[in-house]
């Protein structure tokens, strides 16, 4: 029997939507669920609480950022 390729979080979609779109969903969700660096304390303890809401589990700071990453390309350009 042939082994199945692991797809990650996009595996819930099954064989629908095409491999390219499933791969894009997997990459976005992987970035959103990853630990990010906190701008207050500098540790990689930032977690996504909700859409655009980020909280540091170490220092407790909460702020609004991008939907999937804490700092978007637009906000970095404005600094």
RAMO-V825209 format. One line per field, one symbol per residue. psi: psi as a letter, one per 20 degrees, with the letter a starting at -180 (. if undefined). burial: 1 if it has 9 or more other ideal C-beta (glycine too) atoms within 8 Angstrom, else 0. Layout:
psi = ???
burial = ???
This chain:
psi = ppqqppibhihiicjriqhghhhggggghghhiqprppigijqmjpqpgaojppppigijpprpbrhiqhprhghhhi.
burial = 0000000011001000000001101101111100010100101011100000111100101000110011000010000
